[in-house]
Amino acid sequence: MTISVQDKVVAITGASSGIGEAAARVLAQAGAKVVLCARRTDRLDKIVGEIKVAGGQAIARPLDVTNREDAKAFVNAAVEEFGRLDVLVNNAGVMLVSPLAELKIDDWDQMIDVNIKGVLYGIAAALPVMREQNSGHVINVSSVAGHRVGPATSVYSGTKWAVRAISEGFRQEAGASIRSTIISPGAVLTELPDHISSAAIKEAAKAMYATAISADAIPNAILYAIEQPADVDVNEILIRPTAQQS
């Protein structure tokens, strides 16, 4: 028997586009109170306005996930507005893949800061709140790249393996009243491939993403994990396009 997400407070990072935006819309439609966070506040305000017109409840807050004070502030904003925080979706991420030999060290640093530290800062902000209310759910968006490594994905895959390791450690440490879920998408139509700075890899990514699925496919998995009874913890879901072989 599933439970309703009606009135659950869900904070989502990287919510200005892609999976984060889609998740905010789906969860709000299902009755959740959503807190959208990202750096592009103009996009957030537009999405929040559309959610409200559709009858949902939503607020937007600016967030740089690489700033630990920002993370605390957005969690505090969720609690101040809605009284609690039931679910944190650590969705913000970057995919700056390139061969190691290209030495794109700034890209490596950015992926570590956003993909790993961003998740840790979100947990650091949310965990005290969830422990105080004796309930909560942290959902971390990893990737199929967190299960396999291919040419040019060494650092990106490393960050996504780290997300899975952090999520499993969190599951073991958080206690019986706080749940941990990893969502690992394959090729999904988002802005991630647009950020690739390696010309050769960016061109190769076009072929892989030719069969990519819509970002709208991922929120249903998030919703499924949230809707399970409190004593059921869905630890990981992998979602690929049917045509994706790797």
N, C-alpha and C positions, 0 to 999 in steps of 0.2 A: 504494500500500500504506500503510495507516494504522499508527500506532504506538499502543501501549497506554498508558493513563493510570495503569496499575497502579503504585502506590507513588510517583507524582509528588506533590510537595508543593504544594498550591494554597491560597493565602491569599485570602479574599474579604471585602471591606468591605461594610457594610450588609447583613449576613447574618442579621439577626434576623427578616426577613419578606420577602415578595415574591420578586423575581428572585434576590436573594442567598441566601435560604433555599433556594429551589428548586435553585439551582446547587450548593449544598453537598450537598444530598441526592443529586442525580444523580451528581455527581462521586465522592462517597464510595461510592455503589453500584457505580460503575465501577472502584473500586479505588484512587482517589486518597486521599492523606492530607490532610484539609482543616483549615484554620485559620479559624474563623469569628470575625469581628470586628464590633462594633457598640457602641452605647451601652447598649442594653437587655440587660444581662447575664443577667437572669432568662430571657428568651426564648432567648438563646444556649445557656444551660445545658440547657434543655429539648430543644432541637434536637440538641445534641451527644449527650445521653443516648439519644435515639431513633435517631440514626445508629449509635451503639455497639451498641444492642440488635439492630439489623439487621445487625451484623457489620462495620461500617465503622470507620475510624479518624478521630478528630476531636478538636480541642481548641477552646476558646473563650477569647478575650481581649477585654477592654474596649477600645474605640477611639472617640475623637472625631477624625474625619478632619480637622478644622480645626486640630488641634494637632500640630505637626510632631514633637514629642517622643513623642507617642502613636504616631505612624506608625512611628518608628524602633523603639519598644518592641515593637510587634506583629510587625514583620518579624524582629526579634531573637528573639522568642518562637518563631516558626516555625522558625528555624534551630537554636535551642537544643533544641527538642523533636524535630525530624525530621532535622537535619543539613544542610538546604539549603532553597532556595526555588525551585521550578521555574516557578510561575505566580502572578502577582498579578492578581486581578480587582478593578479599581477600580469598584465598583458603587454605592457610597453616593451618593445624590442627593436633591434636593428640587425640587419643581415648584410654586412659589408664584406662579402666573401672575395677572396683573391688568393693566388698562389703565394706561399710563404716567401718565395724568392723575390717577389715584388716589393717586399719590406714595407708594406703599408702599415707602419707601426701605429700611426694615429688612429687608423681604423680598428686595429686590435684593441687599443686603449678604450675607444668608444664602445665597442661591443662588450668589453669587460665591465665598463662603468654602467651601461644601460641594462644589459642582459643579466648580469650577476648582481652587482651592487644595487641596482634598482629593485630587484626582488628582495634582497636582504633588508633594504631600507623600508620597504613596504611591510615586511614581516615585523621588523623592529617597532614600527609605529602601531600596527594592528594587534600584535599579540598581547600587550598589557590590557588593552580594552576587552579583548575576547576572554582573557583569563578572569577579569573582574566580573564580567557578565556570565561566566561559566558556560559559554557557548561561542561557536564561530566556525568559519570555514575559509581556508585559504586555497585559492585555485591559481596555480602557476601555469602560464602558457609556455611550454617548451617547444619541441619540434621533433619531427621524424629525424632531423639531423642530430638530435640528442641520442639516437639509437644507432646511427651509422655515420661513418666519415667518408667523404669523397674528395676528389681533387679540388683544392681551393677552399674547402670548408673546414680546415683544421681548427682555426680559432673559433669560428662560429659554432661548430659542433662542440668544441670544448666548453663554450659558455652554456650551451643547451644541455650537455651532460651535467654541468654544474647545477643547473636549475633542477634537474631530476634528483641529483644527490641531496641538494638542500631540501627539496620537498619531502624526500623519504626520511631524512633526519628530523625534519620538522614533525612529520607524522608520529615518529617514535617518541619525541620529546614533549609534544604539545599536551598530551593527556587525553582521557577518554571522552571529553566533551567538545574537543576541537578537531575538525576534520581537515584533511589535506588531499588535494586532487591535482594531478598533472594532466594537462591537455596538450597532446603532441600532434599538431597538424602537419600534413604534407604540403603539397603545392596548393596554395590558396591565393585567390586574386586579391592582393593587398598592394600597398605601396612599397613593400620591402624590396622587391627586385629593382625598383627605380633608384635605390640608394647605392647600388653597387658601383664602385668607382673603377674597377678593372674592366677595361673595354672588352677584352676577349671573353671574360666570364659573364659579363652582362649580356653579350650576344648569345652565349651558350644557354643562359638562363631562359631566354625567350622560348627555346624549344621545349624545355621542361615545363614551363608555365603555359604552354599551349593547351594543355589538358587540365589546367588548374580549376578547382571548384570555387564557387562563390564563398565569400567570407560569411554569408548567411548560414552556411552549413555548420559552423562551429558553435554558435550559441545554443543550439539544441543539445549538444553534448554538455555544455556548462549547465544548462537548465536541468538536464537529467541528473547530474551529480548533486545539484542543490536539492532536488525534489525527493531524494531518498530519505527514508526514516533516519532519525538522529543516530541510531546505532549501526547504520550502514555507511561505510566510507568507501566511495569509489575512488581508488587510488590513482588510476591512470587510464586515459582513453587515447588511442591513436586513431587519427582520421586522415585517410588518403583519398585522392581521386581514384576511382576504380581503375583507370588506365595507368596510374603511376606504378612503375615497376620497382623503383629503388626506395 
